[in-house]
Amino acid sequence: MIKARDLTRTFTSRKETVEAVRGVNIDVSRGEIVGFVGPNGAGKTTTLRMLTTLLRPTGGEAQIAGFDLATDPANVRRHIGYVAQGNGSGDDQRVVDELVTQGQLYGMRSADARRRATDLLERLDLGGLSGRLVSTLSGGQRRRLDFALGMVHSPELLFLDEPSTGLDPQSRSNLWEHVRALRDDHGATVFLTTHYLDEADALCDRLLVIDGGVIVAEGTPDALKRRVAGDLVVLGTPQPAEVAVIAARVAEDAELTTTDTSVRLRVPGGNTVLPRLLSELDRAGLIPDSVEVRRPTLDDVFLTLTGRSLREEPDARAA
């Protein structure tokens, strides 16, 4: 469904030239849910805008839903849906009219578009709001309407840019179910960006990690987490003076960091290492105030790959 090779995008101003995307290769098969993730400013939204024909690449090529991005953008648009970060609906329109109009723009008959609109509004918990003006909706309701607008023509390939921004936990979970249903029940392919690590972990079959305009890693969430070398063991103490003493008792080959009140070490098999370490500390008369073993997370993956944490908050600007 997506095959991109050496996609690049350069922005030039009077003062500087910025390489926002630098030779990105992407392969997405039919029926996959693929997450496109990375720190702020990594190139996510710029890439997404190129793949959806909204921004012309500086270089490279891509096939989207079987159509050439450069020579046949009209057919690309007919076969994809796109939910951008910002609201895509007009304030002075009724909710149902927005959806019907969107469907008609894709060639649907008015009656078919209205039936589809009614179905989507019910599925997205907007059924009682069909006659309301868009301007009267809450932020979460408008976000769900954006999602409906992207789905109204039943696209083969759906692009979602931070789809759950502004949604409460229940609405986010409901949205995830709709995304899964698109793949499971209708065979659709979904390509999404997100800053919510639980969303990426729970929803995506594969992740592509971009940083500095290039893809630095890809794989399933579990496979990426296995790239982090071991579990994180955290030993806490209220006595700053004990931190150095505890650290001195840790195996020399452990990856070690300290704070004023904790010793943190990255080791394979944390549950196996911890009993031996606590026994050693007990013999030395050292009793940590708290002990915790953390399995690798996606945030650990990003920290390892990019040197930065992927904060679980939406990107406020185009990346």
Residue pairs with C-beta under 8 A, 6 or more apart in sequence:
1 28
1 29
1 30
1 32
1 64
1 65
1 66
1 156
1 157
1 189
2 26
2 27
2 28
2 51
2 62
2 63
2 64
2 157
2 189
2 191
3 26
3 27
3 28
3 62
3 63
4 24
4 25
4 26
4 27
4 51
4 60
4 61
4 62
4 63
4 69
5 25
5 60
5 61
5 62
6 23
6 24
6 25
6 59
6 60
6 61
7 21
7 23
7 24
7 25
7 26
7 47
7 50
7 57
7 59
7 60
7 61
7 62
8 19
8 21
8 22
8 23
8 24
8 57
8 58
8 59
8 60
9 19
9 20
9 21
9 43
9 46
9 47
9 50
9 55
9 57
9 58
10 17
10 18
10 19
10 20
10 58
11 17
11 18
11 20
12 18
19 213
20 43
20 46
20 213
21 43
21 46
21 47
21 50
21 57
21 213
22 43
22 212
22 213
22 214
23 60
23 214
24 43
24 47
24 60
24 210
24 213
24 214
24 215
25 215
26 47
26 51
26 62
26 208
26 215
28 34
28 189
28 191
29 189
30 156
30 187
30 189
31 183
31 187
31 188
31 189
32 183
32 189
32 190
32 205
32 206
33 179
33 180
33 183
33 189
33 190
33 192
33 203
33 204
33 205
34 189
34 190
34 191
34 192
34 204
34 205
34 206
34 207
34 208
35 192
35 193
35 194
35 199
35 200
35 203
35 204
35 206
35 207
35 208
36 44
36 47
36 48
36 191
36 192
36 193
36 207
36 208
36 210
37 44
37 193
37 194
37 195
37 200
37 207
37 208
37 209
37 210
37 298
37 302
37 310
38 44
38 209
38 210
38 211
38 302
38 306
38 310
38 319
39 211
39 302
39 306
39 308
39 310
40 315
40 317
40 319
41 317
41 319
42 210
42 211
42 212
42 213
42 306
42 319
43 210
43 212
43 213
43 214
43 319
44 161
44 193
44 210
44 315
44 319
45 85
45 161
45 193
45 315
45 318
45 319
46 55
46 318
46 319
47 210
48 159
48 161
48 191
48 193
49 55
49 318
50 56
50 57
50 62
50 69
51 62
51 64
51 69
51 159
51 191
52 76
52 77
52 80
52 82
52 159
53 69
53 73
53 76
53 77
54 82
56 70
57 69
57 70
61 68
61 69
61 70
62 68
62 69
62 70
63 69
64 76
64 79
64 80
64 157
65 75
65 76
65 79
65 80
65 156
65 157
66 79
67 73
67 75
67 76
67 79
68 76
69 76
78 106
79 155
79 156
79 157
80 155
80 156
80 157
80 158
80 159
81 150
81 151
81 152
81 153
81 155
81 157
81 158
81 159
82 150
82 158
82 159
82 161
83 146
83 147
83 149
83 150
83 158
83 159
83 160
83 161
83 163
84 146
84 161
85 161
85 162
85 165
85 314
85 315
85 318
87 142
87 143
87 146
88 146
88 149
88 150
89 95
89 98
89 134
89 142
89 145
89 146
89 149
90 98
90 134
91 133
91 134
91 135
92 133
92 134
92 135
93 101
93 133
93 134
94 130
94 131
94 132
94 133
94 134
95 121
95 126
95 129
95 130
95 131
95 132
95 133
95 134
95 137
95 145
96 114
96 117
96 118
96 121
96 130
96 131
98 134
98 145
98 149
99 113
99 116
99 117
99 120
99 121
99 145
99 148
99 149
99 152
100 110
100 113
100 114
100 117
101 113
102 113
102 149
102 152
102 153
103 112
103 113
103 114
103 116
103 117
103 152
103 153
104 110
104 113
106 152
106 153
108 116
108 152
108 153
113 152
116 152
116 154
117 130
117 148
117 152
118 127
118 130
120 126
120 148
120 151
120 152
121 127
121 129
121 130
121 148
123 178
124 144
124 145
124 147
124 148
124 174
124 175
124 178
125 144
125 171
125 174
126 141
126 144
126 145
126 148
129 137
129 141
134 142
134 145
137 145
139 166
140 166
140 167
140 168
140 171
142 166
143 163
143 164
143 165
143 166
143 167
143 171
144 167
144 171
144 175
147 160
147 163
147 175
147 178
150 158
150 159
150 160
151 158
151 182
154 186
154 188
155 188
156 187
156 188
156 189
157 188
157 189
157 190
157 191
158 182
158 188
158 189
158 190
158 191
159 191
159 192
160 179
160 190
160 191
160 192
160 193
161 192
161 193
162 193
162 194
162 195
162 314
162 315
163 175
163 179
163 192
163 194
164 171
164 172
164 175
164 176
164 194
164 196
164 199
165 314
167 175
172 196
172 199
176 199
176 202
176 203
179 190
179 192
179 203
180 203
182 188
182 190
183 189
183 190
192 203
192 204
193 319
194 200
195 310
195 311
195 312
195 313
195 314
195 315
196 312
197 297
197 298
197 299
197 310
197 312
198 312
200 207
200 221
200 298
201 221
201 298
204 221
205 220
206 218
206 219
206 220
207 218
207 219
207 220
207 221
207 224
207 298
208 215
208 217
208 218
209 215
209 216
209 217
209 218
209 224
209 301
209 302
209 305
209 306
210 216
211 305
211 306
211 308
216 305
216 306
217 224
217 227
217 301
217 305
219 227
221 298
224 298
224 301
225 295
225 296
225 297
225 298
225 300
225 301
226 296
227 301
227 304
228 266
228 296
228 300
228 301
228 304
229 255
229 266
229 268
230 255
230 266
230 267
230 268
230 269
230 270
230 296
231 266
231 267
231 268
231 269
231 270
231 271
231 293
231 294
231 295
231 296
232 264
232 265
232 266
232 270
232 293
232 294
232 296
232 300
233 264
233 265
233 266
233 267
233 270
233 273
233 274
233 277
233 291
233 292
233 293
233 294
234 262
234 263
234 264
234 290
234 291
234 292
234 293
234 294
235 246
235 262
235 263
235 264
235 277
235 281
235 288
235 290
235 291
236 261
236 262
236 288
236 289
236 290
236 291
236 292
237 243
237 246
237 261
237 262
237 263
237 288
237 289
238 261
238 289
240 260
240 261
242 286
243 258
243 259
243 260
243 261
243 262
243 263
244 258
245 284
245 286
246 263
246 281
246 286
246 288
247 256
247 258
247 263
249 277
249 280
249 281
249 284
249 286
250 256
250 263
250 265
250 277
251 267
251 273
254 265
254 266
254 267
255 265
255 266
255 267
256 263
256 264
256 265
256 266
257 263
257 264
257 265
258 264
267 273
270 293
270 294
270 295
271 293
274 291
274 293
278 288
278 291
281 287
281 288
298 310
299 309
299 310
299 312
302 308
302 309
302 310
303 309
